[in-house]
Amino acid sequence: MIICTVACLAFVSTQSVKIKIIAPKAWNDRKALLLTREKGFAAVVHSIKLGFDTTHLNMDSDLLPDLYQFQVSQKKGALTFFFDPGTQIRLDTSNLAKSTVTHSKSNEEWREYQSLVQSPSDHRLNAYIVAEARAKKHNQPDSVRYWVNEQAKEREKLWEATAGFIAENPKSYVSLYLLKVNWFALKDKGLFEKLDRTLAHHRNYRFLSEKNKGLAKSTSSGARK
């Protein structure tokens, strides 16, 4: 019982995390939200009041670094960024999505992935979708099938490029996140074993560890048959 209690307390331990948000004085006392945004996972929400030089948040010790979203009440846009303890955000008053994030190594890696992998793939995929719609409009079934096939190949290319990023950055929390959200496509590539053990404290690592154990059992069971 004592061992179990200690383990549970360790699992829910919290830490004080600093985040600096630079906003116009006119926004002082305005409410902001910092939250996780992932399909299939419950949102973890933190309420922040603007106007302080630095905000201290009590957060579960296994939650950072990770992808978060920042919103301000009655203001346009939402900022998606990788949150490290000590992160600083300079808010863009016209569109929060364009705000500047600094003092976060993980966010630099996230921007690198977005600019080199995700954004170019999105651009190509959107072009194929537009071409498919055009072919449908002109009743060109062969062309429609071609562009649908191109979309499927582009998704495969994105997964391959994502796998490459993870393999090249085994110590990155961005790699940990990317493997989690793309597990269905990347689970057979042996990427979990390549992740550095320094990531093991994170909830995403534990999630992937359980997924990987399940995959190993399924593979072992299939081999026996």
Secondary structure by P-SEA (a helix, b strand, c coil): caaaaaaaaaaabbbbbbbbbbbccccccbbbbbbbbbccbbbbbbbbbccccbbbbbcccccccccbbbbcccccbbbbbbbccbbbbbccccccccccccccaaaaaaaaaaacccaaaaaaaaaaaaaaaaaaaaccaaaaaaaaaaaaaaaaaaaaaaaaaaaaccccaaaaaaaaaaccccccccccccccccccccaaaaaaaaaaaaaaaaaaaaaac
